[in-house]
Amino acid sequence: MQKINITSVVSSHLDTLRSKGELVKVDIVVFYVFPVLVGAAVWFLKWEVPEKALELSISVFSIFAALLLSVQVAMYSVSLREMTPPEDQKKLRSFNELKETRNSLIRELNSNISYLILLSVVTVTITLLLFFWPSPRMGGSGVAVALYIHFFLTLLMVVKRSSIVFSREYENAGN
């Protein structure tokens, strides 16, 4: 059972939403509460995700899972790249802080990407079940919409963090 235990993936992702050891309440609201509220609204309004959208969701999230695995490999290669310390000893402290920040950001990004891959697999599974579920599927549509929004917001966070990491790598490659 330990081989399929995903709690460490979820836990390490949640750790990236911490600041000074505490979960950032705004992040919890944005990434979790907001999607659930929209999903609940979908359910209460009795709105149903169209069958064609479920079909597309299965394809889109399957592709995202594969692409995110590729991003994880790219991040791993960045993490292996050694940073050259400066010759000037006065700049060494600043260099060490930069190196630690880089390594921390790469670890957090790995956690976020792993979580997005997991979220993609869960979303594919749920939308596949909904696809074969007889209509009306309002409750399931609410869950699907909440997952879509949660995925999108988390993906935006990963894009921003990836941009920071790769921008710094490009800057350092020029030195």
N, C-alpha and C positions, 0 to 999 in steps of 0.2 A: 504494500500500500504506500510505502514511503516514496516509491519511484514516481507516483502520480500526485503526490502531495504538493499543491500549488500555494500553500500558505506563505512560504518564504518569498515567492514572487510578489504576492499582494503586500506582504509586510514590508519588503524592501522598497516597493513603490510608495507606500504610505510614508515611509521614513523620509522620502525626498520632499514630502510636503511639510516637513518640520523646519522650524527656525528656533535655534537655541534650545533644542530638545522638545519643544512643544509643537503639536499640530497647529498649523495656521488656519484659524477658523474661516477666514475668507476663502481659502483654497478648498476647504471641505464643502462650503456652501456652493462655490462655483462648479467644482468637479463632480460632486455627488448629490447635494440637495436639489440644485437647480434642475439637473436632468430628471430626477425622480419626480419633482413637481410637474414638469412638462409632461412626463409619461402618465402621471395621475390625471392631469387635465385631459389628455387624449382618451383615457379610459372613461372619465366622467362625461365627456362630450360624445362618447360612443363612436369615436372616429376609428376607422379601420385602415391599416396599411394595405394598399392594393396588392394583389397577388403578384403583379409584374414587379413592384418595388421589392417584394420579398425575394423574387428570383434574382434581381440585380444585386441585392444585398449579399446574397450567398456568394456570387461571383466577386463582388468588390472586396468583401472582407477576406475571402480566400486569397486574393491577389495581395491585399495589404499584409497578410501574415507572411507571405513569401518575401515581399519587398522589405518588410521590417527585419526579417532574418538577415537579409543582405546588408542593411544598415548596421546591424549589430556586428557583422563581420568587419565592415569598414571601421567601426568604432574600435574594435579590437586591434586592428592594424595601427590605428592612431595611438592607442595606449601603449603599444610596443615601441613606438618611436621614441628614442632617447632625446632628451633636451640637453643641449650643450651648455654647461655652466659658463658664465662670463669669466674672462681672465681678470677683470678688475674685482678685487676682493670686496670693495665697497658695494658692488652690485649683487653680491652673492646672496645676501639676505632677501632682497627683493626677488631674485631668481627662485630661491627655495619656496617663497610664499606663492609665486606664480605656478610653480611645479605642483605644489600641494593642491592649489585651487583647481588646476587642470585635471589632476588625478581624481579629485573628489567629484568634479563635474562629469567626468567620463563614467565613474561608478554609478552616479545618480542616473545618468542617461541610459546606461545599460539596464538599470532597474526599470526605468520608464518604458524602454523599448520591449523588454521582456513582458511587462504588464500589458502593453498594447498587443503583443502577439497573442497572449492569453485571452485578452478581451476580443480579439478577432476570432479566435477559435470558438469562444463562448457565443459570440454573436452569430457566427455561421450556424452553430448547432441550434440555437433558439430560432433563427429565421427558417432553418430547414424544417424544424418541427412545426412552426407556424404555417409554412407553405402547405404542409399536408393536413393541417388542422382544418376542420370544416368551419365555414363562415357562420356566424360572425365571430371574429377573433379580437374583440376590443381589448380585453385584458392583456392578451399577448402583444397587441399593437402598442399598448402603453409601455410594456417592457422593452419592445424593440426600439421605440422612439427614445426612451431613456438611455438605452445602450448606444444608439447612434450619436446622441448629443454628448454623452460621456466620452465616447471614443474620439469624437471630433475635437473636443476641448483638450483632451490629453494629448492628442496628436499635435495640436497647436503648441503645447508646452514643449514637446519633443523637438519640433521644428525649430523653435526659438533656441533651445539649449544646444541642438546640433549646430545651428548657425554660429553660435558663440564659440563652440569648440573648434569647428573647422576654420572660422575666421582667424582665431588665434594661431592655429597651425600654419595657415598661409602666411601670417605675419612673421612667425618664427622661421619659416622655411626661407624667407628672403634675407634673414640675418646671417 
